[in-house]
Amino acid sequence: MRLWPESTEEHPKQLCDFLGRGSLLAMTLQRLQPLGSLLVVAGESQRNTLEPEVAAWQASLLTEPLGRNTAPAVGLVLAGMENAGNEVLGIFPADHHIENDVEFHRVLQVAAGLARQGYLVTVGIVPAYAETGYGYIERNGEMELDSGAYVVKAFHEKPDASTARGYLQNGNFYWNAGIFLATVKSWRGLMQEFMPGVYSYILQGQDAYREAYPAFPNISIDYAIAEKCRQMAVVEGSFGWSDIGSWDALAAVLEQDDDGNAMSGTAVAIECRGCLGRSREKKLVLFGLEDMVAVETDDTILVCPRSRSQDIKSLLDTLKG
């Protein structure tokens, strides 16, 4: 919710058009369409909103009865793929931005090749700076599997600034983009090993799986499987990736004027530097400001320093309180 007030519980980040090129979900589907069949997993409450967009990209929609994070969501997919053992199943966040689709596709081809060799494969983003807001993947630099592909040594939680600088200097660390690929057979084997209770319902099909959903743990693929997997590979990715996790991160990928201001809608910056302005209807004028965010929606105006954009989630907690 760090992109509030445009991103809300009713209209989450995936459905927002931040770049003027359609929603982040639509951009994700467009990017992945050349690689194979597409399946969007989302909450049942979003079905009516998502169906037109998903259909526009010839994708299928699979809804969860309630949110249980990425590991149970993958299990829901597997429950409907009984006879697809050798196919590669890729898991991709639907709210990220990628600048170079050609390089992205090349990296995924390398990842798919390793998946067919039996690896669970992730894509590690070459870090551009010492970011404290991302998890990291540490490679085993002595075990290169392919050009730019390595055995994973460990996953690491979001670091403090000093640790992040150490990761950057070391050269064996990547940002964790939350992308995973494996064959359906491998996914099922990993579920059986690390989530046997969930796996038992995968064997019973999607109807039984849905009925059992409330009892499943709320856990990500990272924690449930990837951090425990003994045959894990990482492919190095450098294709202009951003998770657009805050207004500051969005400003970095938007077109900017000579003073580093990123304006959209009717927003105007005068004698400003490094500002982000977004307006839907009203004329929004920023004057004499530096490194500020100003966002106008139908019912809210947000103004804050760009440096505080990571704190908007806690701001919402305060407003609700």
KEROZA-676692 format. One record per residue: y, x, z of N, C-alpha, C in turn; residue in three letters. Coordinates in steps of 0.2 Angstrom, whole numbers, padded with zeros to 4 digits, always signed. Layout:
% KEROZA-676692
YXZYXZYXZALA/...
***
This chain:
% KEROZA-676692
-0006+0004+0000+0000+0000+0000+0006+0004+0000MET/+0006+0011-0002+0011+0015-0002+0016+0014-0008ARG/+0014+0009-0012+0019+0008-0018+0021+0001-0017LEU/+0022-0002-0011+0025-0008-0009+0033-0007-0010TRP/+0036-0012-0012+0034-0019-0013+0032-0021-0020PRO/+0031-0017-0025+0027-0019-0031+0020-0020-0030GLU/+0017-0016-0026+0010-0016-0025+0009-0020-0018SER/+0005-0026-0018+0004-0030-0012-0003-0032-0012THR/-0005-0035-0006-0012-0037-0006-0014-0042-0011GLU/-0009-0046-0013-0011-0051-0018-0011-0048-0025GLU/-0007-0043-0026-0006-0039-0033-0006-0032-0032HIS/-0012-0029-0031-0013-0022-0029-0011-0017-0034PRO/-0011-0011-0033-0009-0006-0037-0012-0006-0044LYS/-0019-0007-0044-0022-0007-0050-0020-0012-0056GLN/-0016-0017-0053-0014-0022-0058-0006-0021-0059LEU/-0003-0016-0057+0004-0015-0058+0005-0011-0064CYS/+0010-0013-0067+0013-0009-0073+0018-0004-0071ASP/+0017+0002-0069+0022+0007-0067+0025+0011-0072PHE/+0021+0011-0078+0023+0016-0083+0025+0013-0090LEU/+0025+0006-0090+0027+0002-0096+0022+0002-0101GLY/+0016+0004-0099+0011+0004-0104+0005-0001-0102ARG/+0006-0006-0098+0001-0010-0096-0001-0008-0089GLY/-0005-0012-0086-0008-0010-0079-0012-0004-0078SER/-0012-0001-0073-0016+0005-0072-0024+0003-0073LEU/-0026-0003-0072-0033-0005-0074-0034-0005-0081LEU/-0029-0008-0085-0029-0008-0092-0029-0001-0095ALA/-0025+0004-0092-0025+0011-0095-0032+0014-0094MET/-0035+0013-0088-0041+0015-0086-0047+0013-0091THR/-0047+0006-0093-0052+0004-0097-0050+0006-0104LEU/-0044+0007-0107-0043+0010-0113-0045+0017-0114GLN/-0044+0021-0108-0046+0028-0108-0054+0029-0109ARG/-0058+0024-0105-0065+0025-0105-0069+0021-0110LEU/-0065+0017-0114-0069+0012-0119-0073+0016-0124GLN/-0070+0022-0127-0074+0026-0131-0081+0029-0129PRO/-0082+0029-0122-0087+0033-0119-0093+0028-0118LEU/-0093+0022-0118-0098+0017-0117-0096+0011-0114GLY/-0101+0007-0112-0100+0000-0110-0096+0000-0103SER/-0092-0005-0102-0088-0004-0096-0089-0010-0091LEU/-0089-0009-0085-0090-0014-0080-0085-0013-0074LEU/-0081-0018-0073-0076-0018-0067-0079-0021-0061VAL/-0079-0018-0056-0081-0021-0049-0075-0022-0045VAL/-0074-0028-0043-0068-0030-0039-0070-0036-0034ALA/-0065-0038-0030-0066-0043-0025-0067-0050-0029GLY/-0070-0055-0026-0071-0061-0029-0064-0065-0029GLU/-0060-0063-0024-0053-0067-0024-0049-0065-0030SER/-0050-0059-0033-0046-0057-0039-0049-0059-0046GLN/-0055-0063-0046-0058-0065-0052-0053-0068-0057ARG/-0049-0073-0055-0045-0076-0060-0040-0072-0063ASN/-0037-0067-0059-0032-0063-0061-0035-0058-0066THR/-0041-0055-0065-0044-0050-0068-0047-0052-0075LEU/-0050-0058-0075-0054-0060-0081-0051-0059-0088GLU/-0044-0061-0088-0041-0060-0095-0040-0053-0097PRO/-0039-0049-0092-0037-0042-0094-0044-0038-0095GLU/-0049-0040-0091-0056-0037-0092-0059-0039-0099VAL/-0058-0045-0101-0060-0047-0107-0057-0044-0113ALA/-0050-0043-0112-0046-0040-0118-0049-0033-0120ALA/-0053-0029-0115-0055-0023-0117-0063-0023-0117TRP/-0066-0029-0119-0073-0030-0120-0077-0027-0114GLN/-0074-0028-0108-0078-0026-0102-0081-0031-0098ALA/-0085-0030-0094-0088-0035-0090-0085-0035-0083SER/-0086-0041-0079-0083-0041-0072-0088-0043-0067LEU/-0089-0039-0062-0094-0040-0057-0090-0040-0050LEU/-0091-0046-0047-0087-0047-0041-0091-0046-0034THR/-0088-0043-0029-0091-0042-0023-0089-0049-0019GLU/-0093-0051-0014-0092-0057-0010-0086-0055-0005PRO/-0086-0048-0003-0081-0045+0002-0081-0038+0001LEU/-0075-0035+0003-0075-0028+0002-0079-0024+0006GLY/-0083-0019+0004-0087-0014+0008-0086-0007+0005ARG/-0081-0005+0002-0080+0002+0000-0085+0003-0006ASN/-0084+0010-0008-0087+0011-0015-0095+0012-0015THR/-0098+0014-0009-0105+0015-0009-0109+0008-0010ALA/-0107+0003-0006-0111-0004-0008-0109-0007-0014PRO/-0103-0005-0017-0101-0008-0024-0105-0004-0029ALA/-0107+0002-0028-0112+0005-0033-0119+0002-0032VAL/-0121+0001-0026-0127-0003-0025-0127-0009-0029GLY/-0122-0013-0029-0122-0020-0032-0123-0019-0040LEU/-0120-0013-0043-0121-0012-0050-0128-0010-0051VAL/-0131-0006-0047-0138-0004-0048-0143-0009-0047LEU/-0141-0014-0043-0146-0020-0042-0147-0024-0049ALA/-0142-0023-0054-0143-0026-0060-0145-0022-0066GLY/-0147-0016-0064-0149-0011-0069-0156-0008-0069MET/-0160-0013-0068-0167-0011-0066-0170-0006-0072GLU/-0169-0008-0078-0172-0004-0084-0168+0001-0087ASN/-0163+0004-0084-0158+0008-0087-0159+0015-0084ALA/-0165+0018-0082-0166+0024-0078-0162+0030-0081GLY/-0163+0031-0087-0160+0037-0090-0153+0037-0092ASN/-0150+0031-0092-0143+0031-0094-0138+0034-0088GLU/-0133+0037-0090-0128+0040-0086-0123+0034-0083VAL/-0122+0034-0077-0118+0029-0074-0112+0033-0071LEU/-0106+0032-0073-0100+0035-0070-0096+0030-0066GLY/-0094+0033-0061-0089+0029-0056-0082+0031-0056ILE/-0078+0027-0058-0071+0029-0059-0066+0025-0055PHE/-0061+0028-0052-0056+0024-0049-0052+0020-0054PRO/-0049+0014-0053-0046+0011-0058-0038+0011-0057ALA/-0036+0016-0053-0028+0016-0052-0026+0023-0052ASP/-0029+0027-0057-0026+0034-0058-0023+0035-0064HIS/-0019+0040-0065-0015+0042-0071-0018+0048-0074HIS/-0019+0048-0080-0022+0054-0084-0018+0055-0090ILE/-0015+0061-0091-0010+0062-0097-0014+0064-0103GLU/-0020+0068-0103-0023+0071-0108-0030+0068-0109ASN/-0031+0062-0113-0037+0059-0113-0042+0063-0117ASP/-0040+0067-0122-0045+0071-0126-0048+0076-0121VAL/-0045+0080-0117-0047+0084-0112-0052+0081-0107GLU/-0049+0075-0105-0053+0071-0100-0060+0069-0103PHE/-0060+0067-0109-0067+0065-0112-0071+0072-0113HIS/-0068+0077-0114-0072+0084-0115-0075+0085-0108ARG/-0072+0085-0103-0074+0086-0096-0080+0081-0094VAL/-0079+0075-0096-0084+0070-0095-0091+0071-0099LEU/-0090+0074-0105-0096+0076-0108-0100+0081-0105GLN/-0096+0086-0102-0100+0091-0098-0103+0088-0092VAL/-0099+0084-0089-0102+0081-0083-0108+0077-0084ALA/-0108+0073-0090-0114+0069-0092-0120+0073-0093ALA/-0119+0079-0097-0124+0084-0098-0128+0086-0092GLY/-0124+0088-0086-0127+0090-0080-0130+0084-0077LEU/-0127+0078-0077-0131+0072-0074-0138+0071-0077ALA/-0138+0072-0084-0145+0071-0087-0150+0077-0084ARG/-0147+0082-0081-0152+0087-0079-0153+0086-0071GLN/-0151+0080-0069-0153+0078-0062-0148+0079-0057GLY/-0142+0081-0059-0136+0082-0054-0132+0076-0053TYR/-0130+0075-0046-0124+0071-0045-0118+0075-0046LEU/-0114+0073-0051-0108+0077-0053-0102+0073-0051VAL/-0097+0077-0049-0090+0075-0048-0085+0079-0052THR/-0079+0077-0053-0074+0081-0057-0069+0083-0052VAL/-0068+0090-0052-0063+0093-0047-0057+0094-0051GLY/-0051+0092-0048-0045+0093-0052-0042+0100-0049ILE/-0040+0104-0054-0037+0110-0053-0031+0109-0049VAL/-0030+0111-0043-0024+0110-0039-0018+0113-0042PRO/-0012+0109-0042-0006+0112-0045-0002+0115-0039ALA/-0003+0113-0033+0001+0115-0027-0003+0113-0021TYR/-0001+0115-0015-0005+0114-0009-0003+0107-0006ALA/-0007+0102-0009-0006+0095-0007-0010+0094-0001GLU/-0007+0090+0004-0010+0089+0010-0013+0081+0010THR/-0011+0078+0005-0013+0071+0004-0020+0069+0001GLY/-0023+0075-0002-0030+0074-0005-0035+0077-0001TYR/-0041+0075-0002-0047+0078+0000-0049+0084-0005GLY/-0053+0089-0003-0054+0094-0007-0062+0095-0008TYR/-0063+0098-0014-0070+0100-0016-0071+0108-0016ILE/-0075+0111-0012-0076+0118-0013-0082+0119-0017GLU/-0081+0124-0022-0086+0126-0026-0090+0132-0024ARG/-0096+0133-0026-0099+0139-0025-0098+0144-0031ASN/-0093+0148-0030-0090+0152-0036-0096+0156-0039GLY/-0101+0158-0036-0106+0162-0038-0112+0158-0042GLU/-0111+0152-0042-0117+0148-0045-0113+0143-0051MET/-0112+0146-0056-0109+0143-0062-0115+0140-0066GLU/-0114+0133-0067-0119+0130-0071-0118+0129-0078LEU/-0111+0129-0080-0109+0128-0087-0102+0131-0087ASP/-0099+0131-0093-0092+0133-0093-0087+0128-0089SER/-0085+0130-0083-0081+0126-0079-0085+0122-0074GLY/-0091+0123-0074-0095+0118-0069-0099+0123-0064ALA/-0099+0120-0058-0102+0124-0053-0106+0120-0048TYR/-0110+0123-0044-0113+0120-0038-0108+0118-0033VAL/-0108+0113-0030-0103+0111-0024-0106+0114-0018VAL/-0101+0118-0015-0103+0121-0008-0101+0116-0002LYS/-0095+0112-0003-0094+0108+0003-0088+0103+0001ALA/-0087+0097+0004-0082+0093+0004-0077+0094+0010PHE/-0071+0093+0009-0066+0094+0015-0061+0089+0015HIS/-0060+0087+0021-0055+0081+0023-0048+0084+0021GLU/-0043+0079+0021-0036+0081+0019-0034+0086+0024LYS/-0031+0092+0022-0030+0098+0026-0023+0097+0029PRO/-0021+0101+0033-0014+0102+0035-0011+0107+0030ASP/-0004+0108+0031-0001+0112+0026-0004+0119+0025ALA/-0005+0123+0031-0007+0130+0031-0014+0130+0027SER/-0019+0125+0029-0025+0125+0026-0025+0124+0019THR/-0021+0120+0017-0020+0118+0009-0017+0124+0006ALA/-0013+0128+0008-0011+0134+0005-0016+0139+0005ARG/-0020+0139+0010-0026+0144+0009-0031+0142+0004GLY/-0032+0135+0003-0037+0133-0002-0034+0135-0009TYR/-0027+0134-0010-0024+0136-0016-0025+0143-0018LEU/-0024+0147-0013-0025+0155-0014-0032+0157-0015GLN/-0036+0153-0012-0044+0155-0013-0046+0154-0020ASN/-0044+0149-0023-0046+0148-0030-0053+0144-0031GLY/-0056+0143-0026-0063+0139-0026-0062+0132-0024ASN/-0056+0129-0024-0055+0123-0021-0052+0118-0026PHE/-0054+0112-0027-0052+0107-0031-0049+0101-0027TYR/-0045+0097-0030-0043+0090-0027-0049+0086-0029TRP/-0051+0081-0024-0056+0076-0025-0053+0070-0029ASN/-0055+0069-0035-0052+0063-0038-0056+0057-0038ALA/-0062+0057-0034-0066+0051-0033-0070+0049-0039GLY/-0072+0054-0044-0076+0052-0050-0083+0055-0049ILE/-0088+0051-0050-0095+0053-0049-0099+0051-0055PHE/-0103+0055-0057-0108+0053-0063-0115+0055-0061LEU/-0120+0051-0063-0127+0053-0062-0131+0048-0066ALA/-0137+0049-0068-0141+0044-0071-0143+0038-0066THR/-0144+0033-0069-0146+0027-0065-0152+0029-0060VAL/-0157+0032-0063-0163+0035-0059-0161+0039-0053LYS/-0156+0044-0054-0153+0048-0049-0150+0044-0044SER/-0145+0039-0046-0142+0035-0041-0147+0031-0037TRP/-0152+0028-0040-0156+0024-0036-0160+0029-0031ARG/-0162+0035-0033-0165+0040-0028-0161+0042-0023GLY/-0154+0043-0024-0150+0044-0019-0149+0039-0014LEU/-0148+0033-0016-0148+0027-0012-0154+0026-0008MET/-0160+0027-0011-0166+0027-0007-0166+0032-0001GLN/-0163+0038-0003-0164+0043+0002-0158+0042+0008GLU/-0152+0041+0006-0147+0041+0011-0145+0034+0013PHE/-0146+0029+0010-0145+0022+0012-0151+0017+0011MET/-0156+0019+0014-0162+0015+0013-0162+0007+0014PRO/-0158+0005+0019-0157-0002+0021-0154-0005+0015GLY/-0148-0002+0012-0145-0005+0006-0150-0005+0000VAL/-0154+0001-0001-0158+0001-0006-0163-0004-0007TYR/-0166-0006-0001-0171-0011-0001-0168-0018-0004SER/-0162-0019-0004-0159-0025-0007-0158-0024-0014TYR/-0156-0018-0016-0156-0016-0023-0162-0018-0027ILE/-0168-0017-0024-0174-0018-0027-0175-0026-0028LEU/-0171-0030-0024-0172-0037-0024-0168-0041-0029GLN/-0163-0037-0032-0159-0040-0037-0152-0042-0035GLY/-0148-0044-0039-0141-0045-0037-0140-0051-0032GLN/-0144-0056-0033-0143-0062-0029-0144-0061-0022ASP/-0150-0057-0021-0152-0055-0014-0147-0050-0011ALA/-0145-0046-0015-0140-0041-0013-0133-0044-0011TYR/-0131-0048-0015-0125-0052-0013-0125-0055-0006ARG/-0131-0059-0005-0132-0062+0001-0132-0057+0007GLU/-0134-0051+0006-0135-0046+0012-0128-0042+0013ALA/-0123-0044+0008-0117-0039+0008-0114-0039+0015TYR/-0113-0044+0019-0109-0044+0025-0112-0039+0030PRO/-0119-0037+0029-0122-0033+0034-0122-0025+0031ALA/-0119-0024+0026-0119-0017+0023-0113-0013+0026PHE/-0114-0007+0027-0109-0003+0030-0103-0002+0025PRO/-0097-0002+0028-0091-0001+0025-0090+0007+0024ASN/-0092+0010+0018-0093+0017+0018-0092+0019+0010ILE/-0089+0025+0009-0087+0027+0003-0093+0031+0000SER/-0094+0032-0007-0099+0036-0010-0098+0043-0007ILE/-0092+0046-0006-0091+0053-0003-0095+0054+0003ASP/-0094+0049+0008-0097+0050+0015-0104+0048+0015TYR/-0106+0043+0011-0113+0040+0011-0118+0045+0008ALA/-0116+0048+0002-0120+0051-0002-0118+0058-0004ILE/-0112+0059-0007-0110+0065-0010-0110+0071-0005ALA/-0107+0070+0001-0107+0075+0006-0114+0077+0008GLU/-0119+0073+0007-0126+0075+0009-0130+0077+0004LYS/-0128+0076-0003-0133+0077-0008-0134+0085-0009CYS/-0140+0087-0010-0142+0094-0011-0142+0096-0018ARG/-0141+0092-0023-0140+0094-0030-0134+0091-0033GLN/-0128+0094-0030-0121+0091-0032-0118+0097-0036MET/-0115+0094-0042-0111+0099-0046-0104+0096-0047ALA/-0099+0101-0048-0092+0099-0049-0090+0102-0056VAL/-0087+0098-0060-0084+0101-0066-0076+0101-0066VAL/-0074+0107-0067-0067+0108-0067-0063+0104-0072GLU/-0058+0100-0069-0054+0096-0074-0046+0098-0073GLY/-0043+0099-0079-0036+0100-0079-0033+0096-0085SER/-0032+0089-0084-0030+0085-0089-0024+0080-0087PHE/-0020+0083-0082-0014+0079-0080-0015+0073-0076GLY/-0019+0075-0071-0021+0069-0066-0017+0068-0061TRP/-0016+0061-0059-0012+0059-0053-0015+0053-0050SER/-0015+0052-0044-0018+0046-0041-0012+0041-0040ASP/-0006+0043-0042+0000+0039-0041-0001+0035-0034ILE/-0001+0039-0029-0002+0037-0022+0004+0035-0018GLY/+0010+0036-0021+0016+0035-0018+0022+0035-0023SER/+0028+0032-0021+0033+0032-0025+0035+0039-0027TRP/+0034+0044-0023+0036+0051-0025+0031+0054-0030ASP/+0025+0052-0030+0020+0054-0035+0021+0050-0041ALA/+0023+0044-0041+0025+0041-0047+0031+0044-0051LEU/+0036+0045-0047+0042+0049-0050+0040+0055-0054ALA/+0035+0058-0051+0033+0065-0054+0030+0064-0061ALA/+0027+0058-0063+0024+0057-0069+0028+0053-0074VAL/+0034+0050-0072+0038+0046-0076+0043+0050-0080LEU/+0046+0048-0085+0051+0051-0089+0057+0052-0085GLU/+0060+0058-0085+0066+0059-0081+0072+0061-0085GLN/+0078+0060-0082+0084+0062-0086+0085+0069-0084ASP/+0091+0072-0086+0092+0079-0085+0093+0081-0077ASP/+0095+0076-0074+0096+0077-0066+0089+0075-0062ASP/+0084+0074-0066+0078+0072-0062+0077+0065-0060GLY/+0081+0061-0062+0081+0054-0060+0076+0050-0065ASN/+0072+0045-0062+0067+0041-0066+0069+0034-0065ALA/+0072+0031-0070+0075+0024-0069+0071+0019-0074MET/+0070+0013-0072+0067+0008-0076+0070+0001-0074SER/+0069-0003-0079+0072-0010-0079+0079-0009-0080GLY/+0083-0012-0075+0090-0012-0076+0093-0007-0071THR/+0089-0003-0068+0092+0002-0063+0096+0008-0067ALA/+0101+0010-0064+0106+0015-0066+0107+0020-0061VAL/+0107+0027-0063+0109+0032-0058+0115+0035-0060ALA/+0120+0036-0056+0127+0039-0057+0128+0044-0052ILE/+0129+0050-0054+0130+0056-0050+0124+0057-0045GLU/+0118+0056-0047+0112+0056-0043+0108+0062-0045CYS/+0103+0064-0041+0098+0069-0042+0092+0067-0039ARG/+0086+0068-0043+0080+0067-0041+0078+0060-0038GLY/+0081+0055-0040+0080+0048-0038+0076+0044-0042CYS/+0072+0039-0039+0068+0034-0043+0071+0027-0041LEU/+0073+0024-0047+0075+0017-0047+0072+0012-0051GLY/+0070+0007-0048+0066+0002-0052+0069-0005-0050ARG/+0070-0009-0056+0073-0016-0055+0070-0021-0060SER/+0069-0027-0057+0066-0032-0062+0071-0036-0065ARG/+0076-0038-0061+0081-0043-0063+0088-0041-0062GLU/+0090-0040-0055+0096-0038-0053+0098-0031-0056LYS/+0104-0030-0057+0107-0023-0059+0107-0019-0053LYS/+0103-0013-0053+0102-0009-0047+0106-0003-0049LEU/+0111-0001-0045+0115+0005-0046+0114+0010-0040VAL/+0112+0016-0042+0112+0021-0037+0118+0026-0038LEU/+0121+0027-0033+0128+0031-0034+0128+0037-0029PHE/+0129+0043-0031+0130+0049-0027+0124+0050-0022GLY/+0118+0049-0024+0112+0050-0020+0108+0055-0022LEU/+0103+0058-0018+0099+0063-0020+0092+0062-0016GLU/+0087+0062-0021+0080+0062-0018+0079+0055-0015ASP/+0081+0050-0017+0080+0043-0014+0076+0038-0019MET/+0073+0033-0016+0069+0028-0019+0072+0022-0018VAL/+0073+0018-0023+0076+0011-0023+0072+0007-0028ALA/+0069+0002-0025+0064-0003-0028+0066-0010-0027VAL/+0068-0014-0032+0069-0021-0031+0064-0025-0035GLU/+0061-0030-0031+0056-0035-0033+0059-0042-0032THR/+0055-0047-0034+0058-0054-0033+0060-0056-0026ASP/+0057-0053-0021+0059-0055-0014+0061-0049-0009ASP/+0061-0043-0012+0062-0037-0008+0066-0032-0011THR/+0070-0028-0007+0073-0022-0009+0071-0017-0005ILE/+0068-0011-0007+0066-0005-0003+0071+0000-0005LEU/+0073+0004+0000+0077+0010+0000+0075+0015+0005VAL/+0073+0021+0002+0070+0026+0007+0071+0033+0004CYS/+0070+0038+0008+0070+0045+0005+0063+0046+0001PRO/+0063+0049-0004+0057+0051-0007+0052+0055-0003ARG/+0055+0059+0002+0051+0062+0006+0047+0058+0011SER/+0049+0052+0012+0046+0047+0017+0041+0042+0013ARG/+0040+0043+0007+0037+0038+0003+0029+0037+0005SER/+0027+0043+0008+0020+0043+0011+0019+0038+0017GLN/+0025+0037+0020+0025+0033+0026+0026+0026+0026ASP/+0026+0023+0019+0027+0016+0018+0021+0012+0021ILE/+0015+0014+0021+0010+0011+0024+0011+0009+0031LYS/+0013+0014+0035+0015+0013+0042+0021+0009+0043SER/+0026+0009+0038+0032+0004+0038+0029-0003+0038LEU/+0024-0004+0034+0022-0011+0033+0019-0013+0039LEU/+0015-0009+0043+0012-0011+0049+0018-0013+0054ASP/+0024-0009+0054+0029-0011+0058+0032-0018+0057THR/+0033-0019+0050+0036-0025+0048+0031-0031+0050LEU/+0025-0030+0049+0020-0036+0051+0020-0037+0058LYS/+0021-0031+0062+0021-0032+0070+0027-0036+0072GLY/
***
